[in-house]
Protein backbone atom coordinates (compact mmCIF):
# COMPACT_ATOMS: atom_id res chain seq x y z
CA UNK A 1 0.00 0.00 0.00
CA UNK A 2 1.25 3.45 -0.91
CA UNK A 3 1.80 5.88 1.97
CA UNK A 4 -0.48 8.89 2.03
CA UNK A 5 1.12 11.56 -0.12
CA UNK A 6 0.05 15.19 0.28
CA UNK A 7 2.85 16.94 -1.60
CA UNK A 8 2.85 16.49 -5.37
CA UNK A 9 6.64 16.42 -5.54
CA UNK A 10 6.74 15.35 -9.19
CA UNK A 11 3.99 17.63 -10.47
CA UNK A 12 4.90 18.98 -13.89
CA UNK A 13 7.10 16.00 -14.72
CA UNK A 14 6.27 13.47 -17.43
CA UNK A 15 7.64 10.00 -17.91
CA UNK A 16 7.39 6.61 -19.56
CA UNK A 17 6.73 3.39 -17.63
CA UNK A 18 7.60 0.19 -19.50
CA UNK A 19 6.82 -3.25 -18.11
CA UNK A 20 3.32 -3.19 -16.61
CA UNK A 21 1.81 -6.64 -17.12
CA UNK A 22 -0.74 -6.66 -14.29
CA UNK A 23 -1.35 -5.18 -10.85
CA UNK A 24 1.46 -7.31 -9.37
CA UNK A 25 4.16 -5.84 -11.62
CA UNK A 26 7.04 -3.81 -10.23
CA UNK A 27 6.33 -1.36 -13.04
CA UNK A 28 2.79 -0.93 -11.70
CA UNK A 29 4.18 -0.13 -8.24
CA UNK A 30 6.41 2.49 -9.85
CA UNK A 31 3.58 3.91 -11.94
CA UNK A 32 1.31 4.25 -8.89
CA UNK A 33 4.02 6.03 -6.92
CA UNK A 34 4.98 8.44 -9.70
CA UNK A 35 1.33 9.27 -10.30
CA UNK A 36 0.65 9.74 -6.57
CA UNK A 37 3.46 12.30 -6.53
CA UNK A 38 1.88 14.19 -9.40
CA UNK A 39 3.71 12.97 -12.51
CA UNK A 40 1.97 12.47 -15.85
CA UNK A 41 2.60 9.04 -17.36
CA UNK A 42 2.87 7.23 -20.66
CA UNK A 43 2.54 3.45 -20.34
CA UNK A 44 2.99 0.46 -22.61
CA UNK A 45 1.64 -3.07 -22.85
CA UNK A 46 3.43 -6.03 -24.41
CA UNK A 47 0.83 -7.25 -26.91
CA UNK A 48 -2.89 -7.84 -27.54
CA UNK A 49 -2.95 -10.57 -24.90
CA UNK A 50 -1.64 -8.17 -22.26
CA UNK A 51 -3.75 -5.20 -23.36
CA UNK A 52 -6.95 -6.08 -21.40
CA UNK A 53 -4.89 -6.39 -18.20
CA UNK A 54 -3.01 -3.11 -18.68
CA UNK A 55 -5.70 -0.80 -20.10
CA UNK A 56 -7.73 -0.57 -16.86
CA UNK A 57 -4.53 0.24 -14.97
CA UNK A 58 -3.60 2.91 -17.50
CA UNK A 59 -7.07 4.40 -17.06
CA UNK A 60 -6.56 4.47 -13.29
CA UNK A 61 -3.32 6.37 -13.89
CA UNK A 62 -5.10 8.76 -16.28
CA UNK A 63 -2.31 8.04 -18.76
CA UNK A 64 -2.77 10.06 -21.97
CA UNK A 65 -0.39 7.79 -23.91
CA UNK A 66 -0.96 4.02 -23.94
CA UNK A 67 0.85 2.04 -26.61
CA UNK A 68 1.95 -1.51 -27.47
CA UNK A 69 5.62 -2.22 -26.96
CA UNK A 70 7.47 -5.42 -27.68
CA UNK A 71 11.12 -4.33 -27.70
CA UNK A 72 12.00 -7.29 -29.93
CA UNK A 73 9.62 -6.02 -32.64
CA UNK A 74 11.38 -3.65 -35.05
CA UNK A 75 10.13 -0.07 -34.85
CA UNK A 76 7.85 -0.37 -31.84
CA UNK A 77 10.21 1.28 -29.37
CA UNK A 78 10.93 4.11 -31.78
CA UNK A 79 7.18 4.60 -32.31
CA UNK A 80 6.65 5.09 -28.57
CA UNK A 81 9.26 7.83 -28.37
CA UNK A 82 7.99 9.46 -31.57
CA UNK A 83 4.52 9.67 -29.99
CA UNK A 84 5.97 11.15 -26.80
CA UNK A 85 7.89 13.73 -28.80
CA UNK A 86 4.81 14.63 -30.83
CA UNK A 87 2.51 15.01 -27.80
CA UNK A 88 4.83 16.19 -25.04
CA UNK A 89 7.95 17.46 -26.77
CA UNK A 90 10.13 16.28 -23.90
CA UNK A 91 10.33 13.71 -21.12
CA UNK A 92 11.66 13.72 -17.56
CA UNK A 93 12.04 10.03 -16.66
CA UNK A 94 11.89 6.51 -18.04
CA UNK A 95 11.30 3.32 -16.04
CA UNK A 96 12.52 0.16 -17.80
CA UNK A 97 11.12 -2.88 -16.00
CA UNK A 98 11.37 -5.70 -18.52
CA UNK A 99 13.49 -8.83 -18.82
CA UNK A 100 13.14 -12.12 -20.61
CA UNK A 101 14.99 -15.36 -21.19
CA UNK A 102 13.67 -18.43 -23.02
CA UNK A 103 12.71 -21.16 -20.56
CA UNK A 104 15.34 -23.63 -21.77
CA UNK A 105 17.98 -20.91 -21.49
CA UNK A 106 16.95 -19.60 -18.08
CA UNK A 107 16.53 -22.98 -16.44
CA UNK A 108 19.78 -24.49 -17.70
CA UNK A 109 23.36 -24.02 -16.55
CA UNK A 110 25.15 -20.89 -17.75
CA UNK A 111 27.87 -23.07 -19.24
CA UNK A 112 25.25 -24.77 -21.44
CA UNK A 113 23.43 -21.65 -22.66
CA UNK A 114 22.75 -21.72 -26.43
CA UNK A 115 23.85 -18.74 -28.46
CA UNK A 116 20.36 -17.77 -29.63
CA UNK A 117 19.00 -17.94 -26.07
CA UNK A 118 21.89 -15.84 -24.78
CA UNK A 119 21.41 -13.19 -27.46
CA UNK A 120 17.66 -12.96 -26.83
CA UNK A 121 18.21 -12.69 -23.08
CA UNK A 122 20.73 -9.88 -23.49
CA UNK A 123 18.73 -8.10 -26.19
CA UNK A 124 15.52 -7.81 -24.16
CA UNK A 125 16.98 -7.62 -20.66
CA UNK A 126 19.92 -5.27 -21.29
CA UNK A 127 20.25 -3.75 -24.77
CA UNK A 128 16.64 -2.51 -24.76
CA UNK A 129 17.52 -0.22 -21.84
CA UNK A 130 20.51 1.17 -23.71
CA UNK A 131 18.29 1.79 -26.73
CA UNK A 132 15.70 3.55 -24.55
CA UNK A 133 18.43 5.78 -23.15
CA UNK A 134 19.49 6.64 -26.70
CA UNK A 135 15.94 7.59 -27.68
CA UNK A 136 15.22 9.46 -24.45
CA UNK A 137 18.41 11.54 -24.48
CA UNK A 138 17.28 14.19 -27.01
CA UNK A 139 13.90 14.48 -25.23
CA UNK A 140 15.47 15.12 -21.82
CA UNK A 141 16.06 18.77 -22.62
CA UNK A 142 16.19 19.82 -18.97
CA UNK A 143 17.88 16.66 -17.73
CA UNK A 144 16.06 13.65 -16.37
CA UNK A 145 16.37 10.20 -14.88
CA UNK A 146 16.56 6.72 -16.40
CA UNK A 147 15.72 3.69 -14.28
CA UNK A 148 16.04 -0.03 -14.85
CA UNK A 149 15.29 -3.00 -12.60
CA UNK A 150 18.00 -5.40 -11.51
CA UNK A 151 18.47 -8.09 -8.85
CA UNK A 152 21.04 -9.29 -6.33
CA UNK A 153 21.83 -12.23 -8.64
CA UNK A 154 23.89 -9.79 -10.72
CA UNK A 155 26.50 -9.62 -7.96
CA UNK A 156 26.27 -13.01 -6.28
CA UNK A 157 25.45 -16.48 -7.55
CA UNK A 158 21.79 -17.06 -6.70
CA UNK A 159 20.46 -20.59 -7.13
CA UNK A 160 18.33 -20.94 -10.28
CA UNK A 161 18.86 -17.33 -11.40
CA UNK A 162 21.37 -18.59 -13.94
CA UNK A 163 21.80 -16.61 -17.17
CA UNK A 164 19.58 -13.79 -15.92
CA UNK A 165 22.31 -13.02 -13.38
CA UNK A 166 24.74 -12.53 -16.27
CA UNK A 167 22.26 -10.25 -18.04
CA UNK A 168 21.65 -8.19 -14.90
CA UNK A 169 25.39 -7.82 -14.33
CA UNK A 170 25.70 -6.42 -17.86
CA UNK A 171 22.71 -4.16 -17.20
CA UNK A 172 24.25 -2.71 -14.03
CA UNK A 173 27.51 -2.09 -15.87
CA UNK A 174 25.57 -0.33 -18.62
CA UNK A 175 23.96 1.90 -15.97
CA UNK A 176 27.38 3.11 -14.85
CA UNK A 177 28.59 3.83 -18.39
CA UNK A 178 25.34 5.57 -19.33
CA UNK A 179 25.50 7.66 -16.15
CA UNK A 180 29.04 8.76 -17.04
CA UNK A 181 28.13 9.60 -20.63
CA UNK A 182 24.84 11.38 -19.95
CA UNK A 183 25.72 13.10 -16.69
CA UNK A 184 27.02 16.29 -18.34
CA UNK A 185 23.50 16.76 -19.77
CA UNK A 186 21.89 16.47 -16.35
CA UNK A 187 20.60 12.95 -17.05
CA UNK A 188 20.90 10.54 -14.15
CA UNK A 189 20.85 6.75 -14.51
CA UNK A 190 20.06 4.13 -11.86
CA UNK A 191 19.55 0.42 -11.44
CA UNK A 192 16.92 -0.43 -8.83
CA UNK A 193 17.53 -3.81 -7.18
CA UNK A 194 14.50 -5.01 -5.21
CA UNK A 195 14.52 -8.03 -2.97
CA UNK A 196 12.55 -11.09 -4.06
CA UNK A 197 9.00 -10.20 -5.11
CA UNK A 198 6.09 -12.44 -5.98
CA UNK A 199 5.56 -11.19 -9.54
CA UNK A 200 4.50 -13.09 -12.64
CA UNK A 201 7.95 -12.57 -14.13
CA UNK A 202 9.60 -14.20 -11.11
CA UNK A 203 7.36 -17.25 -11.42
CA UNK A 204 9.64 -18.59 -14.16
CA UNK A 205 12.47 -19.08 -11.67
CA UNK A 206 12.46 -22.60 -10.16
CA UNK A 207 11.99 -22.84 -6.36
CA UNK A 208 11.17 -19.14 -6.15
CA UNK A 209 8.91 -19.65 -3.11
CA UNK A 210 11.94 -20.95 -1.25
CA UNK A 211 13.82 -17.79 -2.18
CA UNK A 212 10.98 -15.61 -0.86
CA UNK A 213 10.97 -17.49 2.45
CA UNK A 214 14.73 -17.17 2.81
CA UNK A 215 14.61 -13.44 2.14
CA UNK A 216 11.95 -12.84 4.77
CA UNK A 217 13.79 -14.92 7.36
CA UNK A 218 17.20 -13.41 6.61
CA UNK A 219 16.68 -9.71 5.83
CA UNK A 220 17.42 -7.40 8.79
CA UNK A 221 13.97 -5.83 8.34
CA UNK A 222 12.41 -9.35 8.52
CA UNK A 223 10.01 -8.31 5.81
CA UNK A 224 9.54 -8.83 2.11
CA UNK A 225 9.60 -5.73 -0.05
CA UNK A 226 6.40 -4.70 -1.88
CA UNK A 227 5.98 -3.18 -5.32
CA UNK A 228 4.89 0.03 -3.61
CA UNK A 229 8.12 0.13 -1.58
CA UNK A 230 10.04 -0.12 -4.83
CA UNK A 231 7.86 2.49 -6.50
CA UNK A 232 8.21 5.17 -3.83
CA UNK A 233 11.99 4.77 -3.55
CA UNK A 234 12.32 4.97 -7.33
CA UNK A 235 10.07 8.03 -7.54
CA UNK A 236 12.21 9.83 -4.95
CA UNK A 237 15.25 9.48 -7.21
CA UNK A 238 13.35 11.26 -10.00
CA UNK A 239 12.95 14.35 -7.82
CA UNK A 240 15.32 17.27 -8.20
CA UNK A 241 16.46 16.71 -4.61
CA UNK A 242 18.30 13.63 -5.95
CA UNK A 243 19.97 15.53 -8.80
CA UNK A 244 23.50 14.63 -7.67
CA UNK A 245 22.81 10.91 -7.21
CA UNK A 246 23.60 8.87 -10.32
CA UNK A 247 25.14 5.62 -11.51
CA UNK A 248 23.85 3.73 -8.48
CA UNK A 249 22.46 0.28 -7.93
CA UNK A 250 19.94 0.94 -5.18
CA UNK A 251 18.96 -2.09 -3.11
CA UNK A 252 15.38 -2.02 -1.85
CA UNK A 253 15.33 -5.30 0.04
CA UNK A 254 15.16 -4.66 3.77
CA UNK A 255 18.93 -5.14 3.95
CA UNK A 256 18.86 -8.67 2.52
CA UNK A 257 21.89 -8.01 0.30
CA UNK A 258 24.20 -7.26 3.26
CA UNK A 259 23.68 -10.68 4.88
CA UNK A 260 25.89 -13.64 3.99
N, C-alpha and C positions, 0 to 999 in steps of 0.2 A: 504494500500500500504506500502511495506517495504521501510524504509529509504535507501538511497544510502549508501552502505557499501564498503569501500575501503580496510580496514584491515581485513584479514582473521584470526580473533582472535581465531577461533576454528580449524584451519588447523592442521591436524594430529590426530584429535579426531574422534572417531567412536561411533555411538549410534543407539539405536533402538527406533523407533516411532510407538506406538500402538494406533490405534483409528481413522485413516484416513478413512472417509466414502465417502467424496466428497470434492470439493474445498471450501466448507463453514465450514469445520470441524476445531475445535480448533487445533487438531493434525496437520492439513495441515498448519495452520499458524506457528506452532512450527517447522515443517519440513522445510518450506521455510526459516525461520530465521536461523536455524542451518546450512542449506546448504549455505545460503548467507555468513555466517561467516566462511565457509570453511570445515565444518564437513562432514564426509562420513556417509551415512545413510542406515540402514536396515528398511524396512517398512512392515507392514502386512495389510491384508484385511480380513474382517469377513468371507466371504463365496463366492461361485460362483456368487451369485447375485450382490455382491459388487465389484467383481473383475474388470469388465469393467470400473467402475468409478474410481478405484484406480490405475490400471496399467498405464494409461497415466500420472498420477501425479507422480508415482514412476519413470517413464521414464524421466520426467522433472527434477527430483531430481538426476538423474543418480545413482539410488540406485542399488547396486550390489546384494542385498538380498531382495527378495520380496516373502513373504510366506503367506499362509492362517493362520488365528488365530481366533478361537472361544475359549475363555478361559474356556467355559463350556464343551468343548469336550476333553475327556481324552487324554493326550499325545501331544496335539498340541502346548501348551506353551513350553513344554520341547524340542520339535522338533526345535522350533525357536532358542532356546539358544544353542542347539547342533550344529545347522548350523553355528551360529555366532562363536562358539568356533572352529569349524573345519576350517572356512575360515579366521577368524580374530585373533583368539587366545585370545583376550581380548576385553573389551568394556569400554567406558568412561562415557556413560550416557544412561538412559532409560526414555522415556516419556510415561506415562500411562494415556491415555485419553479416558477411556471407563467407562460406567455405564449403568445399565439396571434395570428396574423394570417392572413386568407384569402390563398391563394397569389397571386391576381391583385392583391391589395392590397399584399402584402409585396414582390412582385417588380417592381412598377411605380414610377414616379417619385412622390415625395411630392406634387408639384403636381397629379398626376392621380388621387390617391386618391379613391375613391367614398365617399360619406357612410356607407353601411351598413358598408363594410369598415373605415372609420376608427372608427366607434362600436364595432364588435365587437372591434377591436384594443385600444382603450382600456378597454373593459369587462372583458375577460379579463386583460389584461396589467397594468392599473393599478387600476381601481376595485375589483376583487376583493380586493386587498390592503387597501384602505381599509375595505371591508366586514368583512374578517377582524379588523382592528384593533378595529372597533366591537363585534364579537361577543366578542372576547377580553378587552376592557377589564374588564367586570364579573367575569371569572373570574381576573384577575390581582390577587388580593386582597393579595398580599405584594409586588407589583411583578412585573416580568418583562421579556422581550425579544421584540421582533417583528423578523423578518428577511425581506427580499425580495431577489431576484436581479436585478442590472442588468448593464450592459455599457458599455464605453468609448464605444460609438456614441451614448450619451446626451449626451456632451460634445463629441465631434468627429464630423465627417462621415466615416463608414466606408463604403467602397464596398459596395453591395448590401444594407446594413442598413436603409436606407430608412425606412419608416414606423415600424418597431420602434424606431429611434433616438428618434423623437418620443415614443413611448409610454414608453420608459425615462427620458427626460428628465422627463416628467410624474411618473413613479413616484419618481424621486429627489427631486423637489420635494415630493411627498406625504410622503416619509420625514421631511423636515425639519419640515414642519408638524405631522405626527403626533407627532414627538419633542417639539416645543414644547408641544403640547396635553396629552400624556400624562405628560410628565416629572414634574410635581408628584405623580403617583401612583406614582412609582418604576418606570414603564414606559419602557424604552429602545427605540429604533427605529433600525434600520440597513439600508442597502442594501449588499449584497455584490456586488462587480464583478469576477468572474473574468476572466482572459485567455481567449483562444479555446480551446474545448474540443470534442473530437470526440464530441458527444452527438447523439441522434436529432433533438432539437429544432433543433440547428444545421444539420442536413442540408438544411433548407429554404432556406438562404441560398446563392445562387449563388456559385460559385468559393470555397467555404469552405476547401477544401484549400490554396488559395493563401494565404488569411489565416492558417492554421495555420503554414505554412512561414515566412511573414514574421514572425510573432510569435516563433518559435523563433530565427530568425536575428537579430532585432533586440533582444529583451529583454536587459537587462543580465545576468540569470541564465543566458541562453542555454538556456533550458529551458521546455517547455510545462508549464502547471499541470495538476494532476490533480484529480479529484473529491474525493480524500481530502485534498489540500492545502486545498481550499475548505472541506471539512467540519470539519477541525480548527481552522482559523482562526475559523470561524463559531461553533463550540462554545465556544471561549475567551471570546467576547463574551457568552455566556450565563451565564458564571460571575460570582459576586458581586465578584470582583476587578476586573471591568470595569464596575462599577455607575455610574461617573461618565463613561462614554463613551457618547454617544448622538448621533443625528442625522447619523451619518457615512456616507459612501460609501467603503467599504474595498476598495481594489484588491488582488486576489490574482492577480498576473500576472507575477511575476518582474521587475517594474519596467518592463514594456512601455509603460505609459501615460505615462512621463516622457520617452520618446524621440520626437523629431519624425520 
